[in-house]
């Protein structure tokens, strides 16, 4: 008979790992977007001066 508790725990660990990976990817993308926006703002400021 399968150990359902261990199967459940294995699924939960994999789910948590996947969620962490997705969150890290989202944060990295958000940082790139913010960095690009900052660079564009800085370039615009430099053009005006």
C-alpha positions as CSV (number, residue, x, y, z in Angstrom):
1,X,0.0,0.0,0.0
2,X,1.4,3.4,-0.9
3,X,2.6,5.8,1.8
4,X,0.1,8.6,1.0
5,X,1.7,10.9,3.5
6,X,5.1,10.7,1.8
7,X,3.5,11.1,-1.6
8,X,1.7,14.2,-0.4
9,X,4.8,15.6,1.1
10,X,6.8,15.0,-2.0
11,X,4.1,16.9,-4.1
12,X,4.1,19.7,-1.6
13,X,7.9,20.1,-1.7
14,X,7.8,20.1,-5.5
15,X,5.0,22.7,-5.5
16,X,6.9,25.0,-3.1
17,X,10.1,24.7,-5.2
18,X,8.2,25.6,-8.3
19,X,6.5,28.6,-6.7
20,X,9.9,29.8,-5.4
21,X,11.3,29.5,-9.0
22,X,8.4,31.4,-10.5
23,X,8.7,34.2,-7.8
24,X,12.4,34.5,-8.4
25,X,11.9,34.8,-12.2
26,X,9.1,37.4,-11.7
27,X,11.3,39.4,-9.4
28,X,14.2,39.3,-11.8
29,X,12.0,40.5,-14.7
30,X,10.6,43.3,-12.5
31,X,14.1,44.4,-11.6
32,X,15.1,44.5,-15.3
33,X,12.0,46.6,-16.1
34,X,12.7,49.0,-13.3
35,X,16.4,49.3,-14.3
36,X,15.4,50.0,-17.9
37,X,12.9,52.6,-16.8
38,X,15.6,54.3,-14.6
39,X,18.1,54.3,-17.5
40,X,15.5,55.9,-19.8
41,X,14.7,58.5,-17.2
42,X,18.4,59.3,-16.7
43,X,18.9,59.6,-20.5
44,X,16.0,61.9,-20.7
45,X,17.3,64.1,-17.9
46,X,20.7,64.2,-19.6
47,X,19.2,65.3,-22.9
48,X,17.4,68.2,-21.2
49,X,20.5,69.6,-19.6
